[in-house]
Amino acid sequence: MLAAAPGVTLDGETYTIADDYSVSVYIGEPGQAMEVSEVTALRFQLAFCEVTSREHHAVYFVEYSSLHGLCVRPPSVAGDRRAGFS
């Protein structure tokens, strides 16, 4: 998944996220996953994955069986419209 994700590059053993992309990883049990947002890097160890997040300057250590999904949001483009009030 990471090799195919836009804005994600492999640097040695670490996948890094481009500054203008927003990446979230979903961890936990099926139907009860937690979102780790603002991911900046993922590093794969033998038995677990290190997920580094800008949010709260946190590093999560996650067993592979708990990783469920990845969401990549491309950079915002000037002039993009969003629903809501002006």
Buried (B, 14 or more C-beta within 10 A) or exposed (E): EBEEBEBBEEEEEBBBBBEEBBBBBBBBEEEEBEEBEBBBBBBEEEEBBBBBBEEEEEEBEBEEEBBBEBEBEEEEEEEEEEEEEE
